[in-house]
Amino acid sequence: MKLLRVGDPGKERPAVMTSAGTVLGLSPLAADIDRPFLESGGLERVRAALEAGGSGLPRIDMTGVRVGAPVARPGKVVCVGLNYQDHAEETGASIPTRPVVFMKDPDTVVGPYDGVLIPRVSAKTDWEVELAVVIGRTARYLEGPEEGLAHIAGFAISNDVSEREFQLEYSPQWDLGKSCETFNPLGPWLVTPDEVGDPQDLTLRLTVNGETRQHGNTRHMIFDVGHLVAYLSNYMVLRPGDVINTGTPAGVALGLPGTPYLRPGDTVEASIDGLGTQRQTFTRA
């Protein structure tokens, strides 16, 4: 299934896209796509409604309709850095022996086509296409990758926008460069695992103003998706609706000497196999 949220910011309505590309409203079944929805068996209710032909679910005309982030109000956004060997190498970092974990302010999450703000004093705003994991069941002390995969509600595209000067020069921690306003476009869809297939065989792509910057595959992750979910659950409780950004492949401005960082008017387009495409235009805050 492909779940999405449509409408103006703060007024999004839950919806689902059928295999034929029709968008149906989920208001008869759910108030939103959020923790209560996932905890109460919302995915199963939607699947049952679709198997019954979608009767009772209103069709939504998407003409001119904004698409929001596919999950509302994540409790936390957990990020994994340097999780692709080529990305670690291009930035001059050592290959990690344990996942590099940091947090991102959940308020950074915006829709997949929303504008992104370059901070007022930023000179090094960068891009990072990533596979995002959305947790579907509360996870504590999971014992291995299989248990980790069993706790996933679905996957989405994430752009882990980063300000490198803030991140690497202003603080020994990365938070300042990761949590600026609008720095996590997410979506367009939350795609359930049955439709995604093997999460370790997905191609990621990102362009800036039409020029390819990133082209990688999740098979080159150092720590795979199931391992990451299980690993994190041993250090924090993962709740339904929490988001995990699983790392980015090579091709960021930080690792490409002479490549300009993002400037007002630039457009970034990111895609992942089976998860759609997102696109943002960057403006100065």
C-alpha positions as CSV (number, residue, x, y, z in Angstrom):
1,M,0.0,0.0,0.0
2,K,1.0,3.6,-0.6
3,L,-0.3,5.9,2.2
4,L,-0.2,9.6,2.0
5,R,-1.5,12.8,3.6
6,V,-3.0,15.6,1.5
7,G,-4.0,19.2,2.3
8,D,-2.6,22.4,3.6
9,P,0.0,22.4,6.3
10,G,-1.7,21.4,9.6
11,K,-4.9,20.3,7.8
12,E,-3.7,17.2,6.1
13,R,-6.1,14.3,5.5
14,P,-5.1,10.7,5.4
15,A,-5.3,8.9,2.0
16,V,-4.2,5.8,0.1
17,M,-3.2,5.4,-3.5
18,T,-4.7,2.3,-5.2
19,S,-2.7,0.2,-7.7
20,A,-4.5,2.0,-10.4
21,G,-3.2,5.4,-9.2
22,T,-6.5,6.6,-7.7
23,V,-6.3,8.4,-4.4
24,L,-9.0,7.6,-1.8
25,G,-9.6,9.4,1.4
26,L,-9.2,7.5,4.6
27,S,-11.2,9.8,6.9
28,P,-13.9,7.2,7.4
29,L,-11.2,4.9,8.9
30,A,-8.7,7.2,10.5
31,A,-8.1,10.8,11.7
32,D,-4.5,10.8,10.5
33,I,-1.5,8.6,9.8
34,D,0.2,8.8,13.1
35,R,1.0,6.8,16.2
36,P,-2.6,6.1,17.3
37,F,-3.4,5.0,13.7
38,L,-0.5,2.5,13.7
39,E,-1.0,1.3,17.3
40,S,-4.7,0.6,16.6
41,G,-4.3,-1.6,13.5
42,G,-4.8,1.2,11.0
43,L,-2.8,-0.5,8.3
44,E,-4.9,-3.6,8.6
45,R,-8.2,-1.6,8.4
46,V,-7.0,0.1,5.2
47,R,-5.9,-3.1,3.6
48,A,-9.3,-4.7,4.4
49,A,-11.1,-1.7,2.9
50,L,-9.1,-1.9,-0.3
51,E,-9.6,-5.7,-0.6
52,A,-13.4,-5.0,-0.3
53,G,-13.1,-2.7,-3.3
54,G,-12.7,0.6,-1.5
55,S,-16.4,1.2,-1.1
56,G,-17.1,4.0,1.4
57,L,-13.7,5.7,0.7
58,P,-14.2,9.0,-1.1
59,R,-12.1,9.6,-4.2
60,I,-9.8,12.7,-4.0
61,D,-9.2,14.8,-7.0
62,M,-5.5,15.6,-6.7
63,T,-5.5,18.6,-9.0
64,G,-3.7,21.4,-7.2
65,V,-3.7,19.5,-3.9
66,R,-0.6,19.6,-1.7
67,V,1.0,16.4,-0.5
68,G,2.3,16.5,3.1
69,A,4.7,14.2,4.8
70,P,3.2,10.7,4.9
71,V,3.4,10.4,8.7
72,A,2.2,13.0,11.1
73,R,4.1,14.3,14.1
74,P,6.8,11.6,14.4
75,G,7.9,11.4,18.1
76,K,11.5,11.3,17.0
77,V,13.7,11.3,13.9
78,V,16.7,9.1,14.5
79,C,19.5,9.3,11.9
80,V,22.4,7.0,11.0
81,G,25.5,8.7,9.7
82,L,28.3,7.3,7.4
83,N,26.3,4.2,6.7
84,Y,27.6,3.8,3.1
85,Q,31.3,3.1,2.7
86,D,31.6,5.3,-0.4
87,H,30.1,8.2,1.6
88,A,32.4,7.7,4.5
89,E,35.4,7.6,2.2
90,E,34.4,10.7,0.3
91,T,34.2,12.7,3.5
92,G,37.5,11.4,4.8
93,A,35.8,9.5,7.7
94,S,36.8,6.1,9.1
95,I,34.5,3.2,8.3
96,P,32.3,2.9,11.4
97,T,32.4,-0.4,13.4
98,R,29.1,0.5,15.1
99,P,26.2,2.7,13.7
100,V,26.8,6.4,14.0
101,V,23.6,7.7,15.6
102,F,22.3,11.2,16.0
103,M,18.9,12.8,16.4
104,K,17.1,15.3,14.2
105,D,14.3,17.6,15.5
106,P,11.0,16.1,14.4
107,D,9.8,19.6,13.5
108,T,12.2,19.5,10.5
109,V,9.8,17.1,8.8
110,V,7.9,18.7,5.9
111,G,6.1,17.6,2.7
112,P,8.0,16.1,-0.3
113,Y,7.3,19.1,-2.5
114,D,7.4,21.9,0.2
115,G,10.1,24.6,-0.1
116,V,13.2,24.2,2.0
117,L,14.8,27.2,3.8
118,I,18.5,27.9,3.6
119,P,19.4,29.3,7.1
120,R,20.2,33.1,7.0
121,V,23.9,32.7,7.7
122,S,24.4,29.4,5.9
123,A,27.1,28.9,3.3
124,K,27.2,25.1,3.2
125,T,23.6,23.7,3.0
126,D,23.9,20.2,1.5
127,W,21.7,17.4,0.3
128,E,21.4,13.7,1.4
129,V,18.9,11.3,-0.2
130,E,18.1,8.5,2.3
131,L,15.8,5.5,2.8
132,A,13.5,6.4,5.7
133,V,12.0,3.7,7.9
134,V,8.8,4.3,9.8
135,I,8.2,2.2,12.9
136,G,4.9,0.3,13.1
137,R,5.1,-1.4,16.5
138,T,6.8,-0.5,19.8
139,A,10.3,-1.9,19.7
140,R,12.4,-2.6,22.8
141,Y,15.5,-4.8,23.1
142,L,15.0,-6.6,19.8
143,E,17.4,-9.5,19.3
144,G,18.2,-9.4,15.6
145,P,17.5,-8.1,12.0
146,E,14.5,-10.3,11.5
147,E,12.8,-8.8,14.6
148,G,13.8,-5.4,13.4
149,L,12.2,-5.9,10.0
150,A,9.0,-7.2,11.7
151,H,8.5,-3.8,13.5
152,I,8.5,-1.7,10.3
153,A,5.3,-0.1,9.1
154,G,6.8,1.1,5.8
155,F,9.4,3.1,4.0
156,A,9.7,6.6,2.4
157,I,12.2,8.9,0.8
158,S,13.9,11.3,3.1
159,N,16.2,14.2,2.2
160,D,18.4,14.7,5.3
161,V,19.3,18.3,4.5
162,S,22.4,19.4,6.3
163,E,24.3,22.6,7.0
164,R,27.9,21.4,7.1
165,E,29.5,24.5,8.7
166,F,27.0,24.3,11.6
167,Q,27.4,20.5,11.7
168,L,31.1,20.1,11.7
169,E,32.6,23.5,12.7
170,Y,30.3,24.9,15.3
171,S,29.8,22.0,17.7
172,P,31.3,18.5,18.4
173,Q,27.8,17.2,17.9
174,W,25.9,17.3,14.7
175,D,22.6,18.7,15.9
176,L,23.1,22.3,14.9
177,G,23.6,21.4,11.2
178,K,20.8,18.8,11.1
179,S,17.8,20.5,12.8
180,C,17.3,23.7,10.9
181,E,13.7,24.6,9.9
182,T,12.3,22.4,7.0
183,F,15.5,20.3,6.9
184,N,13.7,16.9,6.4
185,P,11.4,16.6,3.4
186,L,9.7,13.2,3.7
187,G,7.5,11.3,1.2
188,P,5.5,11.4,-1.0
189,W,4.3,8.0,0.2
190,L,4.6,5.6,3.1
191,V,4.9,2.3,1.3
192,T,4.3,-0.9,3.2
193,P,7.0,-3.6,3.3
194,D,5.0,-6.1,1.2
195,E,5.1,-3.6,-1.7
196,V,8.7,-2.6,-1.3
197,G,10.2,-6.0,-1.3
198,D,13.9,-6.3,-0.3
199,P,14.9,-3.0,1.4
200,Q,18.5,-3.9,0.7
201,D,18.1,-3.7,-3.1
202,L,16.8,-0.2,-3.8
203,T,18.4,2.4,-6.0
204,L,18.6,5.9,-4.7
205,R,19.1,8.9,-6.9
206,L,19.4,12.7,-6.4
207,T,19.8,15.6,-8.8
208,V,20.5,19.2,-8.2
209,N,19.1,21.5,-11.0
210,G,18.8,18.4,-13.2
211,E,22.5,17.2,-12.7
212,T,23.0,13.9,-11.0
213,R,24.8,14.1,-7.7
214,Q,23.9,10.8,-6.0
215,H,23.3,7.4,-7.5
216,G,23.6,4.5,-5.1
217,N,21.9,1.3,-3.8
218,T,20.9,0.2,-0.4
219,R,22.8,-3.1,-0.9
220,H,25.9,-1.0,-0.1
221,M,24.8,0.0,3.4
222,I,27.3,-0.9,6.1
223,F,24.5,-1.8,8.5
224,D,21.3,-3.1,7.0
225,V,17.8,-1.9,7.8
226,G,16.8,-4.8,10.1
227,H,20.1,-4.5,12.0
228,L,19.6,-0.8,12.5
229,V,16.1,-1.1,13.9
230,A,17.2,-3.9,16.3
231,Y,20.4,-2.0,17.3
232,L,18.5,1.2,18.1
233,S,15.9,-0.6,20.1
234,N,18.5,-1.6,22.6
235,Y,19.3,2.0,23.4
236,M,15.9,3.7,23.0
237,V,12.3,2.7,22.8
238,L,11.1,3.0,19.2
239,R,7.4,4.0,19.0
240,P,5.0,3.7,16.1
241,G,5.4,6.6,13.8
242,D,9.1,7.2,14.7
243,V,11.3,7.8,11.6
244,I,14.8,6.4,11.1
245,N,16.9,7.9,8.3
246,T,19.3,5.1,7.3
247,G,22.2,7.0,5.7
248,T,23.2,8.4,2.3
249,P,25.4,7.2,-0.5
250,A,28.3,9.2,-2.0
251,G,27.7,12.4,-3.9
252,V,27.1,15.1,-1.3
253,A,28.6,18.5,-1.8
254,L,30.8,18.0,1.3
255,G,32.6,15.1,-0.5
256,L,32.8,16.7,-4.0
257,P,35.5,19.4,-4.0
258,G,34.5,22.3,-6.2
259,T,30.8,21.4,-6.2
260,P,28.7,24.3,-5.0
261,Y,26.5,24.0,-2.0
262,L,22.8,24.8,-2.3
263,R,21.8,28.3,-3.2
264,P,18.5,30.1,-3.4
265,G,16.6,29.0,-6.4
266,D,18.2,25.6,-6.6
267,T,15.9,22.6,-7.1
268,V,16.7,19.1,-5.7
269,E,14.9,16.0,-6.8
270,A,15.3,12.7,-5.0
271,S,13.9,9.2,-5.8
272,I,14.1,5.7,-4.6
273,D,12.8,2.5,-6.4
274,G,9.2,2.0,-5.6
275,L,8.9,5.0,-3.3
276,G,8.3,7.7,-5.8
277,T,10.0,11.1,-6.3
278,Q,10.2,14.2,-4.2
279,R,11.3,17.7,-5.3
280,Q,12.1,20.9,-3.4
281,T,13.1,24.4,-4.3
282,F,15.5,26.1,-1.9
283,T,15.0,29.7,-0.7
284,R,16.8,31.9,1.8
285,A,15.1,32.0,5.2
